């Protein structure tokens, strides 16, 4: 009996939650939260940094977590 296998290489996006925070009085305060679909954490970070630039709030820290 022959077995046939179909191999499919799909690129699957992951869902990341990103918090954008500014430091005030020594503490981080979340100023924006976004859900980002990306293939990798590096790609998510690149997208997040573009969003941070658009927020225009100065020095913004980006915190990434996955679901």
Predicted model as a PDB file, atoms N, CA, C, CB and O in Angstrom, pLDDT in the B-factor column:
MODEL        1                                                                  
ATOM      1  N   UNK A   1       0.844  -1.174   0.000  1.00 57.00           N  
ATOM      2  CA  UNK A   1       0.000   0.000   0.000  1.00 57.00           C  
ATOM      3  C   UNK A   1       0.895   1.245   0.000  1.00 57.00           C  
ATOM      4  CB  UNK A   1      -0.963  -0.007   1.225  1.00 57.00           C  
ATOM      5  O   UNK A   1       1.784   1.379   0.841  1.00 57.00           O  
ATOM      6  N   UNK A   2       0.655   2.134  -0.933  1.00 63.00           N  
ATOM      7  CA  UNK A   2       1.409   3.379  -1.018  1.00 63.00           C  
ATOM      8  C   UNK A   2       0.694   4.465  -0.240  1.00 63.00           C  
ATOM      9  CB  UNK A   2       1.605   3.806  -2.482  1.00 63.00           C  
ATOM     10  O   UNK A   2      -0.533   4.559  -0.245  1.00 63.00           O  
ATOM     11  N   UNK A   3       1.477   5.266   0.417  1.00 57.00           N  
ATOM     12  CA  UNK A   3       0.935   6.417   1.134  1.00 57.00           C  
ATOM     13  C   UNK A   3       1.414   7.673   0.425  1.00 57.00           C  
ATOM     14  CB  UNK A   3       1.370   6.416   2.643  1.00 57.00           C  
ATOM     15  O   UNK A   3       2.595   7.812   0.109  1.00 57.00           O  
ATOM     16  N   UNK A   4       0.519   8.549   0.188  1.00 57.00           N  
ATOM     17  CA  UNK A   4       0.854   9.820  -0.451  1.00 57.00           C  
ATOM     18  C   UNK A   4       0.692  10.930   0.585  1.00 57.00           C  
ATOM     19  CB  UNK A   4      -0.049  10.085  -1.710  1.00 57.00           C  
ATOM     20  O   UNK A   4      -0.312  11.004   1.294  1.00 57.00           O  
ATOM     21  N   UNK A   5       1.672  11.759   0.650  1.00 60.00           N  
ATOM     22  CA  UNK A   5       1.647  12.854   1.603  1.00 60.00           C  
ATOM     23  C   UNK A   5       1.705  14.171   0.838  1.00 60.00           C  
ATOM     24  CB  UNK A   5       2.821  12.744   2.615  1.00 60.00           C  
ATOM     25  O   UNK A   5       2.476  14.323  -0.109  1.00 60.00           O  
ATOM     26  N   UNK A   6       0.920  15.067   1.242  1.00 60.00           N  
ATOM     27  CA  UNK A   6       0.954  16.412   0.677  1.00 60.00           C  
ATOM     28  C   UNK A   6       1.538  17.326   1.746  1.00 60.00           C  
ATOM     29  CB  UNK A   6      -0.480  16.895   0.217  1.00 60.00           C  
ATOM     30  O   UNK A   6       1.012  17.439   2.853  1.00 60.00           O  
ATOM     31  N   UNK A   7       2.607  17.953   1.394  1.00 57.00           N  
ATOM     32  CA  UNK A   7       3.258  18.860   2.325  1.00 57.00           C  
ATOM     33  C   UNK A   7       2.941  20.285   1.882  1.00 57.00           C  
ATOM     34  CB  UNK A   7       4.807  18.610   2.386  1.00 57.00           C  
ATOM     35  O   UNK A   7       3.160  20.660   0.730  1.00 57.00           O  
ATOM     36  N   UNK A   8       2.437  21.041   2.792  1.00 58.00           N  
ATOM     37  CA  UNK A   8       2.056  22.413   2.481  1.00 58.00           C  
ATOM     38  C   UNK A   8       2.796  23.345   3.434  1.00 58.00           C  
ATOM     39  CB  UNK A   8       0.510  22.611   2.589  1.00 58.00           C  
ATOM     40  O   UNK A   8       2.660  23.248   4.653  1.00 58.00           O  
ATOM     41  N   UNK A   9       3.558  24.225   2.869  1.00 59.00           N  
ATOM     42  CA  UNK A   9       4.271  25.207   3.686  1.00 59.00           C  
ATOM     43  C   UNK A   9       3.475  26.500   3.649  1.00 59.00           C  
ATOM     44  CB  UNK A   9       5.742  25.430   3.177  1.00 59.00           C  
ATOM     45  O   UNK A   9       3.511  27.245   2.670  1.00 59.00           O  
ATOM     46  N   UNK A  10       2.773  26.744   4.711  1.00 64.00           N  
ATOM     47  CA  UNK A  10       1.956  27.958   4.797  1.00 64.00           C  
ATOM     48  C   UNK A  10       2.631  28.939   5.734  1.00 64.00           C  
ATOM     49  CB  UNK A  10       0.513  27.637   5.285  1.00 64.00           C  
ATOM     50  O   UNK A  10       3.226  28.562   6.744  1.00 64.00           O  
ATOM     51  N   UNK A  11       2.528  30.158   5.387  1.00 72.00           N  
ATOM     52  CA  UNK A  11       3.010  31.204   6.277  1.00 72.00           C  
ATOM     53  C   UNK A  11       1.847  31.607   7.172  1.00 72.00           C  
ATOM     54  CB  UNK A  11       3.575  32.434   5.477  1.00 72.00           C  
ATOM     55  O   UNK A  11       0.831  32.118   6.702  1.00 72.00           O  
ATOM     56  N   UNK A  12       2.010  31.372   8.447  1.00 76.00           N  
ATOM     57  CA  UNK A  12       0.932  31.627   9.387  1.00 76.00           C  
ATOM     58  C   UNK A  12       1.273  32.847  10.224  1.00 76.00           C  
ATOM     59  CB  UNK A  12       0.678  30.398  10.285  1.00 76.00           C  
ATOM     60  O   UNK A  12       2.301  32.893  10.899  1.00 76.00           O  
ATOM     61  N   UNK A  13       0.402  33.818  10.167  1.00 86.00           N  
ATOM     62  CA  UNK A  13       0.584  35.009  10.996  1.00 86.00           C  
ATOM     63  C   UNK A  13       0.262  34.689  12.442  1.00 86.00           C  
ATOM     64  CB  UNK A  13      -0.296  36.167  10.495  1.00 86.00           C  
ATOM     65  O   UNK A  13      -0.639  33.907  12.745  1.00 86.00           O  
ATOM     66  N   UNK A  14       1.011  35.307  13.312  1.00 91.00           N  
ATOM     67  CA  UNK A  14       0.734  35.209  14.739  1.00 91.00           C  
ATOM     68  C   UNK A  14       0.074  36.518  15.162  1.00 91.00           C  
ATOM     69  CB  UNK A  14       2.047  34.926  15.572  1.00 91.00           C  
ATOM     70  O   UNK A  14       0.207  37.542  14.491  1.00 91.00           O  
ATOM     71  N   UNK A  15      -0.625  36.467  16.262  1.00 94.00           N  
ATOM     72  CA  UNK A  15      -1.271  37.667  16.787  1.00 94.00           C  
ATOM     73  C   UNK A  15      -0.513  38.119  18.023  1.00 94.00           C  
ATOM     74  CB  UNK A  15      -2.774  37.407  17.117  1.00 94.00           C  
ATOM     75  O   UNK A  15      -0.314  37.349  18.963  1.00 94.00           O  
ATOM     76  N   UNK A  16      -0.097  39.363  18.009  1.00 96.00           N  
ATOM     77  CA  UNK A  16       0.657  39.944  19.120  1.00 96.00           C  
ATOM     78  C   UNK A  16      -0.129  41.104  19.722  1.00 96.00           C  
ATOM     79  CB  UNK A  16       2.057  40.420  18.650  1.00 96.00           C  
ATOM     80  O   UNK A  16      -0.806  41.849  19.013  1.00 96.00           O  
ATOM     81  N   UNK A  17      -0.029  41.240  21.017  1.00 96.00           N  
ATOM     82  CA  UNK A  17      -0.568  42.421  21.689  1.00 96.00           C  
ATOM     83  C   UNK A  17       0.613  43.328  22.003  1.00 96.00           C  
ATOM     84  CB  UNK A  17      -1.375  42.040  22.998  1.00 96.00           C  
ATOM     85  O   UNK A  17       1.602  42.891  22.591  1.00 96.00           O  
ATOM     86  N   UNK A  18       0.506  44.576  21.615  1.00 96.00           N  
ATOM     87  CA  UNK A  18       1.602  45.517  21.812  1.00 96.00           C  
ATOM     88  C   UNK A  18       1.113  46.681  22.659  1.00 96.00           C  
ATOM     89  CB  UNK A  18       2.159  46.019  20.453  1.00 96.00           C  
ATOM     90  O   UNK A  18       0.092  47.302  22.361  1.00 96.00           O  
ATOM     91  N   UNK A  19       1.864  46.967  23.726  1.00 96.00           N  
ATOM     92  CA  UNK A  19       1.562  48.129  24.562  1.00 96.00           C  
ATOM     93  C   UNK A  19       2.634  49.179  24.311  1.00 96.00           C  
ATOM     94  CB  UNK A  19       1.492  47.742  26.083  1.00 96.00           C  
ATOM     95  O   UNK A  19       3.831  48.890  24.310  1.00 96.00           O  
ATOM     96  N   UNK A  20       2.175  50.394  24.100  1.00 96.00           N  
ATOM     97  CA  UNK A  20       3.068  51.532  23.901  1.00 96.00           C  
ATOM     98  C   UNK A  20       3.009  52.337  25.190  1.00 96.00           C  
ATOM     99  CB  UNK A  20       2.659  52.407  22.634  1.00 96.00           C  
ATOM    100  O   UNK A  20       1.936  52.754  25.626  1.00 96.00           O  
ATOM    101  N   UNK A  21       4.175  52.551  25.796  1.00 95.00           N  
ATOM    102  CA  UNK A  21       4.200  53.207  27.099  1.00 95.00           C  
ATOM    103  C   UNK A  21       5.230  54.322  27.128  1.00 95.00           C  
ATOM    104  CB  UNK A  21       4.493  52.194  28.201  1.00 95.00           C  
ATOM    105  O   UNK A  21       6.270  54.264  26.472  1.00 95.00           O  
ATOM    106  N   UNK A  22       4.902  55.335  27.909  1.00 91.00           N  
ATOM    107  CA  UNK A  22       5.827  56.449  28.145  1.00 91.00           C  
ATOM    108  C   UNK A  22       6.175  56.434  29.629  1.00 91.00           C  
ATOM    109  CB  UNK A  22       5.200  57.841  27.711  1.00 91.00           C  
ATOM    110  O   UNK A  22       5.329  56.142  30.474  1.00 91.00           O  
ATOM    111  N   UNK A  23       7.414  56.747  29.931  1.00 87.00           N  
ATOM    112  CA  UNK A  23       7.853  56.761  31.327  1.00 87.00           C  
ATOM    113  C   UNK A  23       7.560  58.122  31.942  1.00 87.00           C  
ATOM    114  CB  UNK A  23       9.364  56.429  31.438  1.00 87.00           C  
ATOM    115  O   UNK A  23       7.951  59.161  31.411  1.00 87.00           O  
ATOM    116  N   UNK A  24       6.865  58.092  33.070  1.00 85.00           N  
ATOM    117  CA  UNK A  24       6.511  59.321  33.773  1.00 85.00           C  
ATOM    118  C   UNK A  24       6.708  59.083  35.265  1.00 85.00           C  
ATOM    119  CB  UNK A  24       5.037  59.759  33.458  1.00 85.00           C  
ATOM    120  O   UNK A  24       6.166  58.131  35.826  1.00 85.00           O  
ATOM    121  N   UNK A  25       7.482  59.949  35.899  1.00 89.00           N  
ATOM    122  CA  UNK A  25       7.781  59.834  37.329  1.00 89.00           C  
ATOM    123  C   UNK A  25       8.350  58.462  37.685  1.00 89.00           C  
ATOM    124  CB  UNK A  25       6.524  60.099  38.150  1.00 89.00           C  
ATOM    125  O   UNK A  25       8.057  57.924  38.753  1.00 89.00           O  
ATOM    126  N   UNK A  26       9.162  57.898  36.793  1.00 88.00           N  
ATOM    127  CA  UNK A  26       9.809  56.621  37.062  1.00 88.00           C  
ATOM    128  C   UNK A  26       8.957  55.395  36.767  1.00 88.00           C  
ATOM    129  CB  UNK A  26      10.225  56.581  38.471  1.00 88.00           C  
ATOM    130  O   UNK A  26       9.414  54.268  36.958  1.00 88.00           O  
ATOM    131  N   UNK A  27       7.726  55.595  36.303  1.00 91.00           N  
ATOM    132  CA  UNK A  27       6.827  54.474  36.005  1.00 91.00           C  
ATOM    133  C   UNK A  27       6.385  54.542  34.551  1.00 91.00           C  
ATOM    134  CB  UNK A  27       5.594  54.486  36.946  1.00 91.00           C  
ATOM    135  O   UNK A  27       6.274  55.617  33.961  1.00 91.00           O  
ATOM    136  N   UNK A  28       6.137  53.363  33.992  1.00 90.00           N  
ATOM    137  CA  UNK A  28       5.623  53.315  32.631  1.00 90.00           C  
ATOM    138  C   UNK A  28       4.110  53.418  32.645  1.00 90.00           C  
ATOM    139  CB  UNK A  28       6.068  52.027  31.924  1.00 90.00           C  
ATOM    140  O   UNK A  28       3.438  52.729  33.412  1.00 90.00           O  
ATOM    141  N   UNK A  29       3.579  54.284  31.793  1.00 92.00           N  
ATOM    142  CA  UNK A  29       2.136  54.449  31.663  1.00 92.00           C  
ATOM    143  C   UNK A  29       1.758  54.100  30.230  1.00 92.00           C  
ATOM    144  CB  UNK A  29       1.686  55.906  32.034  1.00 92.00           C  
ATOM    145  O   UNK A  29       2.290  54.678  29.283  1.00 92.00           O  
ATOM    146  N   UNK A  30       0.829  53.145  30.074  1.00 95.00           N  
ATOM    147  CA  UNK A  30       0.387  52.754  28.748  1.00 95.00           C  
ATOM    148  C   UNK A  30      -0.391  53.895  28.107  1.00 95.00           C  
ATOM    149  CB  UNK A  30      -0.471  51.478  28.812  1.00 95.00           C  
ATOM    150  O   UNK A  30      -1.341  54.422  28.686  1.00 95.00           O  
ATOM    151  N   UNK A  31       0.034  54.269  26.891  1.00 94.00           N  
ATOM    152  CA  UNK A  31      -0.660  55.352  26.187  1.00 94.00           C  
ATOM    153  C   UNK A  31      -1.434  54.832  24.984  1.00 94.00           C  
ATOM    154  CB  UNK A  31       0.337  56.418  25.738  1.00 94.00           C  
ATOM    155  O   UNK A  31      -2.286  55.531  24.435  1.00 94.00           O  
ATOM    156  N   UNK A  32      -1.127  53.571  24.568  1.00 94.00           N  
ATOM    157  CA  UNK A  32      -1.825  52.993  23.412  1.00 94.00           C  
ATOM    158  C   UNK A  32      -1.608  51.486  23.426  1.00 94.00           C  
ATOM    159  CB  UNK A  32      -1.319  53.619  22.061  1.00 94.00           C  
ATOM    160  O   UNK A  32      -0.548  51.012  23.837  1.00 94.00           O  
ATOM    161  N   UNK A  33      -2.597  50.742  22.984  1.00 96.00           N  
ATOM    162  CA  UNK A  33      -2.496  49.291  22.848  1.00 96.00           C  
ATOM    163  C   UNK A  33      -2.960  48.909  21.452  1.00 96.00           C  
ATOM    164  CB  UNK A  33      -3.338  48.554  23.941  1.00 96.00           C  
ATOM    165  O   UNK A  33      -3.923  49.477  20.936  1.00 96.00           O  
ATOM    166  N   UNK A  34      -2.273  47.941  20.836  1.00 95.00           N  
ATOM    167  CA  UNK A  34      -2.641  47.506  19.490  1.00 95.00           C  
ATOM    168  C   UNK A  34      -2.486  45.988  19.372  1.00 95.00           C  
ATOM    169  CB  UNK A  34      -1.773  48.225  18.424  1.00 95.00           C  
ATOM    170  O   UNK A  34      -1.642  45.385  20.034  1.00 95.00           O  
ATOM    171  N   UNK A  35      -3.310  45.387  18.524  1.00 96.00           N  
ATOM    172  CA  UNK A  35      -3.150  43.992  18.143  1.00 96.00           C  
ATOM    173  C   UNK A  35      -2.531  43.987  16.755  1.00 96.00           C  
ATOM    174  CB  UNK A  35      -4.521  43.211  18.174  1.00 96.00           C  
ATOM    175  O   UNK A  35      -3.028  44.642  15.838  1.00 96.00           O  
ATOM    176  N   UNK A  36      -1.440  43.243  16.609  1.00 95.00           N  
ATOM    177  CA  UNK A  36      -0.708  43.234  15.346  1.00 95.00           C  
ATOM    178  C   UNK A  36      -0.550  41.800  14.850  1.00 95.00           C  
ATOM    179  CB  UNK A  36       0.677  43.909  15.507  1.00 95.00           C  
ATOM    180  O   UNK A  36      -0.097  40.928  15.592  1.00 95.00           O  
ATOM    181  N   UNK A  37      -0.925  41.558  13.595  1.00 93.00           N  
ATOM    182  CA  UNK A  37      -0.687  40.272  12.937  1.00 93.00           C  
ATOM    183  C   UNK A  37       0.676  40.354  12.263  1.00 93.00           C  
ATOM    184  CB  UNK A  37      -1.823  39.928  11.895  1.00 93.00           C  
ATOM    185  O   UNK A  37       0.934  41.271  11.484  1.00 93.00           O  
ATOM    186  N   UNK A  38       1.557  39.387  12.565  1.00 94.00           N  
ATOM    187  CA  UNK A  38       2.887  39.367  11.948  1.00 94.00           C  
ATOM    188  C   UNK A  38       3.401  37.932  11.919  1.00 94.00           C  
ATOM    189  CB  UNK A  38       3.880  40.294  12.719  1.00 94.00           C  
ATOM    190  O   UNK A  38       2.926  37.075  12.664  1.00 94.00           O  
ATOM    191  N   UNK A  39       4.371  37.684  11.056  1.00 92.00           N  
ATOM    192  CA  UNK A  39       4.957  36.349  10.957  1.00 92.00           C  
ATOM    193  C   UNK A  39       5.955  36.069  12.073  1.00 92.00           C  
ATOM    194  CB  UNK A  39       5.635  36.181   9.615  1.00 92.00           C  
ATOM    195  O   UNK A  39       6.091  34.930  12.520  1.00 92.00           O  
ATOM    196  N   UNK A  40       6.652  37.110  12.523  1.00 93.00           N  
ATOM    197  CA  UNK A  40       7.681  36.952  13.548  1.00 93.00           C  
ATOM    198  C   UNK A  40       7.613  38.114  14.537  1.00 93.00           C  
ATOM    199  CB  UNK A  40       9.087  36.868  12.905  1.00 93.00           C  
ATOM    200  O   UNK A  40       6.953  39.124  14.295  1.00 93.00           O  
ATOM    201  N   UNK A  41       8.307  37.944  15.643  1.00 95.00           N  
ATOM    202  CA  UNK A  41       8.390  39.030  16.622  1.00 95.00           C  
ATOM    203  C   UNK A  41       9.129  40.218  16.010  1.00 95.00           C  
ATOM    204  CB  UNK A  41       9.103  38.553  17.920  1.00 95.00           C  
ATOM    205  O   UNK A  41       8.782  41.372  16.264  1.00 95.00           O  
ATOM    206  N   UNK A  42      10.145  39.931  15.208  1.00 95.00           N  
ATOM    207  CA  UNK A  42      10.901  41.020  14.557  1.00 95.00           C  
ATOM    208  C   UNK A  42      10.009  41.841  13.642  1.00 95.00           C  
ATOM    209  CB  UNK A  42      12.082  40.452  13.753  1.00 95.00           C  
ATOM    210  O   UNK A  42      10.085  43.070  13.635  1.00 95.00           O  
ATOM    211  N   UNK A  43       9.165  41.168  12.872  1.00 95.00           N  
ATOM    212  CA  UNK A  43       8.242  41.890  11.992  1.00 95.00           C  
ATOM    213  C   UNK A  43       7.240  42.694  12.813  1.00 95.00           C  
ATOM    214  CB  UNK A  43       7.501  40.910  11.059  1.00 95.00           C  
ATOM    215  O   UNK A  43       6.910  43.827  12.463  1.00 95.00           O  
ATOM    216  N   UNK A  44       6.760  42.107  13.902  1.00 95.00           N  
ATOM    217  CA  UNK A  44       5.828  42.816  14.786  1.00 95.00           C  
ATOM    218  C   UNK A  44       6.489  44.059  15.357  1.00 95.00           C  
ATOM    219  CB  UNK A  44       5.345  41.896  15.927  1.00 95.00           C  
ATOM    220  O   UNK A  44       5.873  45.123  15.414  1.00 95.00           O  
ATOM    221  N   UNK A  45       7.734  43.930  15.779  1.00 96.00           N  
ATOM    222  CA  UNK A  45       8.454  45.072  16.355  1.00 96.00           C  
ATOM    223  C   UNK A  45       8.610  46.188  15.319  1.00 96.00           C  
ATOM    224  CB  UNK A  45       9.842  44.630  16.877  1.00 96.00           C  
ATOM    225  O   UNK A  45       8.464  47.367  15.645  1.00 96.00           O  
ATOM    226  N   UNK A  46       8.902  45.819  14.090  1.00 96.00           N  
ATOM    227  CA  UNK A  46       9.048  46.818  13.026  1.00 96.00           C  
ATOM    228  C   UNK A  46       7.738  47.586  12.828  1.00 96.00           C  
ATOM    229  CB  UNK A  46       9.479  46.142  11.699  1.00 96.00           C  
ATOM    230  O   UNK A  46       7.742  48.811  12.709  1.00 96.00           O  
ATOM    231  N   UNK A  47       6.624  46.863  12.795  1.00 96.00           N  
ATOM    232  CA  UNK A  47       5.312  47.499  12.647  1.00 96.00           C  
ATOM    233  C   UNK A  47       5.021  48.372  13.861  1.00 96.00           C  
ATOM    234  CB  UNK A  47       4.199  46.435  12.465  1.00 96.00           C  
ATOM    235  O   UNK A  47       4.524  49.490  13.726  1.00 96.00           O  
ATOM    236  N   UNK A  48       5.331  47.857  15.046  1.00 95.00           N  
ATOM    237  CA  UNK A  48       5.075  48.601  16.282  1.00 95.00           C  
ATOM    238  C   UNK A  48       5.875  49.905  16.321  1.00 95.00           C  
ATOM    239  CB  UNK A  48       5.417  47.737  17.504  1.00 95.00           C  
ATOM    240  O   UNK A  48       5.364  50.935  16.761  1.00 95.00           O  
ATOM    241  N   UNK A  49       7.113  49.861  15.868  1.00 94.00           N  
ATOM    242  CA  UNK A  49       7.928  51.082  15.862  1.00 94.00           C  
ATOM    243  C   UNK A  49       7.381  52.118  14.895  1.00 94.00           C  
ATOM    244  CB  UNK A  49       9.372  50.753  15.500  1.00 94.00           C  
ATOM    245  O   UNK A  49       7.472  53.319  15.152  1.00 94.00           O  
ATOM    246  N   UNK A  50       6.814  51.664  13.787  1.00 94.00           N  
ATOM    247  CA  UNK A  50       6.163  52.593  12.855  1.00 94.00           C  
ATOM    248  C   UNK A  50       4.946  53.242  13.512  1.00 94.00           C  
ATOM    249  CB  UNK A  50       5.743  51.858  11.559  1.00 94.00           C  
ATOM    250  O   UNK A  50       4.705  54.438  13.343  1.00 94.00           O  
ATOM    251  N   UNK A  51       4.189  52.456  14.255  1.00 94.00           N  
ATOM    252  CA  UNK A  51       3.026  53.000  14.978  1.00 94.00           C  
ATOM    253  C   UNK A  51       3.498  53.992  16.036  1.00 94.00           C  
ATOM    254  CB  UNK A  51       2.193  51.856  15.638  1.00 94.00           C  
ATOM    255  O   UNK A  51       2.908  55.060  16.197  1.00 94.00           O  
ATOM    256  N   UNK A  52       4.562  53.641  16.756  1.00 93.00           N  
ATOM    257  CA  UNK A  52       5.095  54.529  17.797  1.00 93.00           C  
ATOM    258  C   UNK A  52       5.499  55.874  17.208  1.00 93.00           C  
ATOM    259  CB  UNK A  52       6.301  53.877  18.499  1.00 93.00           C  
ATOM    260  O   UNK A  52       5.266  56.914  17.823  1.00 93.00           O  
ATOM    261  N   UNK A  53       6.102  55.861  16.025  1.00 92.00           N  
ATOM    262  CA  UNK A  53       6.476  57.119  15.366  1.00 92.00           C  
ATOM    263  C   UNK A  53       5.243  57.963  15.060  1.00 92.00           C  
ATOM    264  CB  UNK A  53       7.255  56.837  14.069  1.00 92.00           C  
ATOM    265  O   UNK A  53       5.281  59.188  15.174  1.00 92.00           O  
ATOM    266  N   UNK A  54       4.155  57.309  14.673  1.00 92.00           N  
ATOM    267  CA  UNK A  54       2.913  58.028  14.351  1.00 92.00           C  
ATOM    268  C   UNK A  54       2.248  58.603  15.591  1.00 92.00           C  
ATOM    269  CB  UNK A  54       1.940  57.105  13.634  1.00 92.00           C  
ATOM    270  O   UNK A  54       1.526  59.596  15.501  1.00 92.00           O  
ATOM    271  N   UNK A  55       2.483  57.987  16.757  1.00 90.00           N  
ATOM    272  CA  UNK A  55       1.879  58.500  17.989  1.00 90.00           C  
ATOM    273  C   UNK A  55       2.483  59.853  18.368  1.00 90.00           C  
ATOM    274  CB  UNK A  55       2.069  57.493  19.141  1.00 90.00           C  
ATOM    275  O   UNK A  55       1.801  60.696  18.950  1.00 90.00           O  
ATOM    276  N   UNK A  56       3.739  60.057  18.044  1.00 81.00           N  
ATOM    277  CA  UNK A  56       4.379  61.350  18.254  1.00 81.00           C  
ATOM    278  C   UNK A  56       4.407  61.822  19.688  1.00 81.00           C  
ATOM    279  CB  UNK A  56       3.707  62.360  17.443  1.00 81.00           C  
ATOM    280  O   UNK A  56       4.251  63.016  19.944  1.00 81.00           O  
ATOM    281  N   UNK A  57       4.599  60.923  20.623  1.00 75.00           N  
ATOM    282  CA  UNK A  57       4.604  61.300  22.038  1.00 75.00           C  
ATOM    283  C   UNK A  57       6.004  61.340  22.629  1.00 75.00           C  
ATOM    284  CB  UNK A  57       3.754  60.340  22.830  1.00 75.00           C  
ATOM    285  O   UNK A  57       6.148  61.356  23.852  1.00 75.00           O  
ATOM    286  N   UNK A  58       7.039  61.357  21.797  1.00 76.00           N  
ATOM    287  CA  UNK A  58       8.409  61.392  22.311  1.00 76.00           C  
ATOM    288  C   UNK A  58       8.956  59.996  22.519  1.00 76.00           C  
ATOM    289  CB  UNK A  58       8.468  62.169  23.617  1.00 76.00           C  
ATOM    290  O   UNK A  58       8.775  59.118  21.676  1.00 76.00           O  
ATOM    291  N   UNK A  59       9.627  59.792  23.642  1.00 86.00           N  
ATOM    292  CA  UNK A  59      10.287  58.516  23.937  1.00 86.00           C  
ATOM    293  C   UNK A  59       9.256  57.467  24.361  1.00 86.00           C  
ATOM    294  CB  UNK A  59      11.352  58.699  25.045  1.00 86.00           C  
ATOM    295  O   UNK A  59       8.790  57.473  25.500  1.00 86.00           O  
ATOM    296  N   UNK A  60       8.910  56.577  23.450  1.00 92.00           N  
ATOM    297  CA  UNK A  60       7.895  55.555  23.713  1.00 92.00           C  
ATOM    298  C   UNK A  60       8.559  54.188  23.762  1.00 92.00           C  
ATOM    299  CB  UNK A  60       6.780  55.584  22.633  1.00 92.00           C  
ATOM    300  O   UNK A  60       9.335  53.834  22.875  1.00 92.00           O  
ATOM    301  N   UNK A  61       8.250  53.424  24.798  1.00 93.00           N  
ATOM    302  CA  UNK A  61       8.720  52.049  24.915  1.00 93.00           C  
ATOM    303  C   UNK A  61       7.649  51.111  24.346  1.00 93.00           C  
ATOM    304  CB  UNK A  61       9.048  51.692  26.404  1.00 93.00           C  
ATOM    305  O   UNK A  61       6.453  51.369  24.482  1.00 93.00           O  
ATOM    306  N   UNK A  62       8.089  50.026  23.713  1.00 95.00           N  
ATOM    307  CA  UNK A  62       7.177  49.070  23.092  1.00 95.00           C  
ATOM    308  C   UNK A  62       7.303  47.740  23.824  1.00 95.00           C  
ATOM    309  CB  UNK A  62       7.481  48.903  21.566  1.00 95.00           C  
ATOM    310  O   UNK A  62       8.402  47.200  23.952  1.00 95.00           O  
ATOM    311  N   UNK A  63       6.178  47.211  24.306  1.00 96.00           N  
ATOM    312  CA  UNK A  63       6.153  45.921  25.009  1.00 96.00           C  
ATOM    313  C   UNK A  63       5.297  44.965  24.196  1.00 96.00           C  
ATOM    314  CB  UNK A  63       5.600  46.067  26.477  1.00 96.00           C  
ATOM    315  O   UNK A  63       4.116  45.227  23.965  1.00 96.00           O  
ATOM    316  N   UNK A  64       5.891  43.851  23.758  1.00 96.00           N  
ATOM    317  CA  UNK A  64       5.212  42.900  22.873  1.00 96.00           C  
ATOM    318  C   UNK A  64       4.951  41.601  23.621  1.00 96.00           C  
ATOM    319  CB  UNK A  64       6.051  42.631  21.596  1.00 96.00           C  
ATOM    320  O   UNK A  64       5.839  41.061  24.280  1.00 96.00           O  
ATOM    321  N   UNK A  65       3.723  41.106  23.511  1.00 95.00           N  
ATOM    322  CA  UNK A  65       3.379  39.782  24.042  1.00 95.00           C  
ATOM    323  C   UNK A  65       2.529  39.046  23.016  1.00 95.00           C  
ATOM    324  CB  UNK A  65       2.624  39.897  25.408  1.00 95.00           C  
ATOM    325  O   UNK A  65       1.822  39.663  22.219  1.00 95.00           O  
ATOM    326  N   UNK A  66       2.605  37.721  23.046  1.00 86.00           N  
ATOM    327  CA  UNK A  66       1.801  36.949  22.085  1.00 86.00           C  
ATOM    328  C   UNK A  66       0.671  36.260  22.818  1.00 86.00           C  
ATOM    329  CB  UNK A  66       2.671  35.907  21.329  1.00 86.00           C  
ATOM    330  O   UNK A  66       0.677  36.134  24.043  1.00 86.00           O  
ATOM    331  N   UNK A  67      -0.297  35.820  22.038  1.00 75.00           N  
ATOM    332  CA  UNK A  67      -1.454  35.135  22.606  1.00 75.00           C  
ATOM    333  C   UNK A  67      -1.230  33.647  22.610  1.00 75.00           C  
ATOM    334  CB  UNK A  67      -2.725  35.474  21.833  1.00 75.00           C  
ATOM    335  O   UNK A  67      -2.096  32.892  23.052  1.00 75.00           O  
TER     336      UNK A  67                                                      
ENDMDL                                                                          
END                                                                             
